[in-house]
Amino acid sequence: MDSPILTQLFDQLHLDHTSGRAVYLQFADAVLGLIKNGHLGPGQKLPGSREVAALLRINRITVSKAYEELQAQGWLESFVGRGTFVSPHLPEYEPQAWKKENTPAAGKMAGFSVKSDPRLAVPLSLVTADLHLDDGFPDPKLAPIKELYRAYRNQLTRSGLYHKFGRYGDPYGPEFYREALSRYLNETRGLKTTAANIISVRGTVMGINLVCNGLISEGDVIVSGAPGWNKAELNFIHAKARHMTIPVDEYGLVVEELRQLCRKVKVRMVYVTPHHHYPTTVSLRLDRRLELLSLAKTYGFIIFEDDYDFDFHYKHRPLLPLASADENGMVIYCGSFSKSFSPAFRMGYLVAAENVVEHLANVRMLLDRQGDHILDNAMAELLNDGTVQRYLRKALAVYEERRDLFCDLLSHELKDVLSFTIPEGGMTVWTEFDPSINLGLLAGKAQRKSLYISSGISGQYPGYNSNGTRLGFASSSKEELLKSVEILKGLLR
């Protein structure tokens, strides 16, 4: 090479012949790095392919392919008889100190400011242990996976593929699914819906987020019970709403407290889990349900009804949702098949007045153009042929047996260190431990014994003193429940 500086620059380039990335692309990346670092300026002539090949001990064709690649991207220009040059149209880059292994910081830290809220940075509680007393998940071994697979495959093999795959679909969700779901909700929950009252979403969290995006403005007051579900509350925070809490007792949300609050501030929305309050699993008593609906009409606030596990109730037929008694269009009802089948299946829905659904569909397209229409239609087949209904009857009986065994084990083996009320429904037991027990330390010790339990931190609120956590029983077999309680007993002995 004519220039000793260029010789030194190219001599320091590192090419890994054992890497899965083609050598010519590695060389092209290296030359690009020299340009971006300011070591090769606009209009500068590059050494010929023969010289570079000899210096780096690579094939001349490899060098030529790299130059061609950079020419195609606009970084280099080549002229017959004159050679290859850095494009003169590039801006001047400030020369940077040479680094043998140049790993740019851009992959770790953005060059622009990020206004983050530390309240949103909640650690994920991922269940990795072999045994699990989880947050109340279903047992996927019971779910009709084969039937769902067959219904999904049917969607892929039938005619009309263009209308299924060749174009975008309805942001509301496919009409076939919404009609099937409308019939199912009307029959099982006493709702009075049509397909126009339903929008398909990817689970409860998306449903809450969509409502916050579409119907909540900065400063709006949102009320929920304490303790509550932090995923919902984080959505309220992110929407810049003013989140306020009221107590929950053995009969659910203390609605009289809400009445007093409504006299002082303008409430925009009340978030409630009336069937089994999260996390304590208590049901909202009938008189409070009726009073809540009356307050919504009087003060004009939205009721967001999160009915995450309506299908599982053991003692008697469950109270119907608030939405079934809503005569004034105040309730947005949210449900999910994720708690029935598996959290891995993101299948949820919102039910509301037609104008609300239309508005939310328009907002949804800004975030998620449409849901999974193939999965939705597969689920519609299982609703129409009764598969879902048969599965739920079977699962209900199994989960009731597991609940009874688990509660019996807790009563006999751990009665000195915890207390609980047998849940009338759902898939978890709200368990309050002796104040001397550190649930965080207990959860860590259990994890080392390959047993997952929650530390209970999500249920801790200022002014709410309960050393409690949710212990799920539905996803474990009887043998696994026996082992899990035995491990807890050993750790607490």
N, C-alpha and C positions, 0 to 999 in steps of 0.2 A: 504494500500500500504506500501511496505517496506521502500520506500524513501519519507521523508517528502517534499523534493524538488519537486518530481513528483506529489505528492498529491496537493501541492500548484499550480503547473502548470495546472493540469487538473481541479482543482476546479475553476480556473478563466476562463475556457472555457464557452462561451455563446452560447446557442442553443435556437433558436426561434421556438417554436412549432406552432406558428400562421403563419409562413412563408410558401410560396408555395413550397419551396425547401425541399426535404426529409431530416429528421433529421439525418439519417446515413450519407448522403452526407455532411451535415453541420459539423458533427463530424469529418469526413474524412478531410474536408478542414482545420479544426482547428488543427488536428494533423500534417497535412502537413505544416501549418504555423509554428508550433513549430520546425519542422525539418529545414525549410528554415531560420528561425531566429536564429538557432544555439542552441536552448534550448534542443533539442534532437540530440545527436551526432551519427555518424555511429557506428553500432554494439550495441547500447544501448537497453537494454531490456525494453519493454513496460509493463505496468500493465495488468493483465488479464481482460477479458471481464466482469467477475462477479464483480470485484472491481470497474471498471469504471462505470458500470451500477448503482451500489449502490451509488457512489459518485455524479453522474450527474442526478440520478433519471430517468434513461431511461431503456428501455428493453435491456437485455443482447444480444438478437439477433441483435439489432440495432448496438451495438458495434462490434459484429462479422462481420456484413456486411461491416462496415466501414473499418475494418482491411483487409478484403478480397479485397475491392476496391483498397486500397493502395498497397496491395501485387501484384495485377494485373498490376498496373502501375510501379512496381519496387521499390517503396519507402520502403517497409517492406518485411521481410522474416519470415516465420513461421516454427517451427519444433515441431513435435509431442513429447510431454513429456517435452519439454524445454521452449516453449512459443513463443512470437512474438518479433522480434527485428527490429530496424532500419537497413536497408541494409548497410553492411560494405563497399560497393563499392562506396558510396556517398562521395563527397568531404567534407572537414571540412568547416562549415559555421561559420562566425564570430558572436558570440552571440550579440544580439541587445536588447536594453531596452524593457521591456515588455509593450505592449500597450493594454489596455482593448478593444478598438475598433481599430483594426489594418487595416487601409485603405492604401494600398501601393500607393506611389506617381507615380508608373510606368504608371498608367492610365492617368495621366495628363502631365507628363514630361518624355520624352525618356532619356535613359541613354547615348545616343550618340548625337553628335552635329548635328544640323539641320541648313544648310546654306540657309536661306530664304531671299527672296528679298521683302522688304516692298512695292515695287511698285506693286507687284502681289496681295497684300491684299486689294482689292477693295471691299467695302461693297456691299452686294447684295441689289438691290431695289426690294423687294418682294411686290406685290400688294395685300393688305389685306383689303382695304376699300370697302364699298358697291358700291361706285361710282368711276369711274376711267377714267382719260384722260391719258392713258398709253403710252407706247413707240411705239404704232402702231400695236396692236395685232388684229387678226381676231375675229369675233363673233362665238364662237363654236355652238351657237344655230342654225346657218345657215348651218353648215357643215353636210355632209352626214354621220352622225355617225351610223345610222341604217344600211345603205348600207355597211359601212366599217365593222361593227360588223358581218353582214351576210357573207361578203366575208372572213373575218378572220375565222369564224366558219366553212365555207366550206373547208378551208385549213386543219382544224383539223379532219374532218370527211371523207375525201376522201381516196382512196387507196394509197398505196405506203408510208405507215407511216414510214417504216425504213429509206427510203431515205430522209424523212422530219425531223425525230426526232432521228433516231438511229445512226446517224453519223454526223460528221462535214460537213459543206457545203463550198461553194466557198467564199473566202474572198472578191472577187469582188462584191458579192451579187448574188442572184439567176438569172440564165439566162433569165427565164420567165419575171422577173421584168425589167431587163436591156433592153430586146428587146422591151417591152411595153413602157418603158421610152424613148428609142431611137426614136421610132416612134412619140411619143408625142412631144419631143423636136424638132424634124425635122419639124413637122407640124406647131407648134405654135411659134417657135423661129428661124426658118430658119437655124438650125444647120445641119451639114452633118455628122451624127454619125452612128455607129453600136454599138451593145452591147459591143464590145471590147473597146470602148472609154469611158465606164462608170464604176465607182465604187460607190457602195452604202455606205453612211456614216450616222452617227446619228446626222445630223444637220450641219449648217454652221461652228460652232465653231470647231467641230471635223475635218471638211474638212480643215480649216486653220491650225489646229494643225498638221494634217497628212502631209500637204505640208511642213510645217516648219521642221518637223522631217525628212522628206525624201529628201528635196531638198535645205535646208538652212544650211549653215555651220557658225560656230562662226566668227563674224566679217563681214559677208555679209551685204551689204547695201540693206535695204528695204525701199521703198518710199511710202508714202500715203498722202492723203489730210488732211489739218487742217482747221476746226475741223474734227474729224473722229470718228471711232468706237473703244472704248477702249478695247473691248474683242479681237479684231484682234491685236491691238497694244501690248497687254500683251503677246500674243503668240509670237510676234516678239522679245520682251524682253526676254522671257523665252528661246528662241532659241539662245540667246546671239548674235543676229543680231545687226547691227548698224542701228537704225531706224531714218529716216529723213523725214521731212514733207515739203510739198509745199502748196501754198494757193489754196483755192477754192473760186470762185466767182459765180455770178448768172448764169454762163454757165458751171459750174462744175470745175473739176480739171484744173488748169492753166498749160497746157501742155508745153508752152514755158519755164516755170520755170524748168520743168523736163529736157527739152533739154539742158538748161544751166548747170544743175546739172550733166547730163551724160558726159559733156565735162570735168568735174573736177574729178569725181569718177566713179568707176566701180559699176553700179547698178545691183543687182542680181534679184530683184523682185519689181514690182509696184502693190500695192493693191488698187483696185478702185471699187466703187459702181456706175457705170455710169448711170443706169436707174433712180434711185432716190438716190442721194448722201446722205449718212448717216453722220450727222443728219439733214442737211439742206433741203433735198428732191429735190434739183435742179437736172436737167438732164444734162448729158455731151453732149454738142453740137456736131453735126455730123462732122464738120471739125476737132474738137479736137479728136474725136474718130479715125478718119483716121490717124491723125498725131501721135497719141499714138501707133497705130499698126505699123506705119512706123518706129518710134523710137525703138520699140521693136525689129524689124528685124535688124536695123542698129547697135544697141548696145547689142543685144543678151540677153535682160532681159526677165524674166517671167512676164506676166500680169495675176494677180489673179483677176478674175472678179467675184465679189460677187453680184449676181442678186437676192436679197432676196425677192423682191415683184414685179416681172415682170408682174404677172397676173392682176394687178390692175392699170389701166390707163384709165382716163375718157374723156380727151379732144379729143383725136384721137388715131389711132393705135400707139402703142409705137415704138420707134426706136428699131430695132433688136439688140441683144447683140453683143458685140465686137467679140465674138466667131464665130458668123455667117459670119463675113467678114475676119476671120483669115485664110490666105492661107499658113502660114509658121509654124504652130504648136507652136505659142508663148503663146497662151491663155490657162489657166486652168479655166474652167467655173464652178462655184459653185451655186447650187440652193437648195431649200428646200420646202417641203410641210408644214413645221411647221407654216410658215406665212400665208398659205392658209387655213389650217384646224384649227390647234391649236398648241401653243408652247409645249403642253404636248406630242404631237406626234413627236418623234425624227426621222424624215425622211428627209434625204438630199442626195445629190449626187455630185460627181465631174466628169467633162467631160474633157478629155485631149487626147493627142496622145496616141496610144496604148502602146508604150514603157514606157511612164510616168505612165499610169494606172497600168501596170504590176509591175513597181518598187514600186509604192505606196501600192499596194496590199501586196507585200512582207513585207513592213515596217508596214503596218496595223496589220499583224499577231503578231507582237511583242507587240502590245497594246490591240487589240481587235480581237480575232480569226476570228470572223465574225459578221455581223449584225443580225438583226431580220428577218430571211428569211420568216417567216410566215407573218409578217406584210408587208414586201416588196411584197410578192406574192398577198396578199389581195389588196394592192394598185394597182398592175398590173391589177387585174380584173376590178377595177373601172376606170382605164385608158382605158382599151380595150372596155368596154361597154358604154363609154361616160358619166359615172356618174360624173367624175371630171370636164369635160368640161361644163356640164349642171349646176353644182353647181357654177362654177366660173362665168358664165354668170348671174346667179341669184344674187350672192353676189355682183358682180360689180354694178348692178343697185341699190341695197340697200345701198352700201357704198357711192355711188355718192350722193344719197339723204341725207345721214347723213353728208357728207362733206359739201354740200351746206347749210344745216341748221346750222351746227356748225360755218362755216365761216360767215354766216349772223348774228348769235348771237354775235360772237366776234366783228364784225364790228359795230353793233348797241349798244351793252351793254358795251364793254370794249375798244372802239376806242381811248379813251384818255390815256390809260396806256400801250397799246401794238400795235405792227404792225406785219403784216404777208403778205405773198403772197399766194393766193389760189393755192394749189398744183394740178398739172395736173394728178397726180396719187398717189398711195400709200395709207396709212391708218393713216397718221398723218400730223399735221400742224406745221411747224417750226415757233415758235412764239417768237418775241423779245420784252421783257418788258422794260418799262422806267428804266433808270439806277438807279433811286432812290428806286426801288423795290428790296428787298433782296429775291431772289427766294428760298433760303434755308429756311428762316423764313416763307415765303408764303406756301411752301410745308408742313411744320410742322403744320401751322394753318389749312390748308386744310385737313390734315390727321385727326385732331381732330374733323373736321366736316364730317368725313367719306368720304372724297374725296381724291383720289390719284392723284398727279401730280409729275413729276420729278423735282428735285432741279436744274437740268441743269448743275451740276458739271462736268459730263462726257464730256460736250462740251466746257469746258474751257481750253484754251491753251495759253502758253506764246506768247504774241504778237497778240493774236486774242481776240479782245475786243467785246464781244457780250453777253448781258444779256438774253440769249435765252434758250429755252427748247422745246422739242417735246410734243405736246398735241395730243394724239391719239383719233380718233372719231369712228373708225369702230366697236369696241367691245361694244359700248353703244347704247341703243335704243334712239329714239328721245326724249322720256320723260326724260331719264337719262342725255342726253346732256343739256336739258333745266335746270334741277336741278343743274348740275355741273357748268354751267355758272352763274347761280343765286348765288351759293355759292361763286365763285370767285369774283363776283361783290360785294357781301357783305363784303368780306375780303379786297377788294381793295378800298372800298368807302372812 
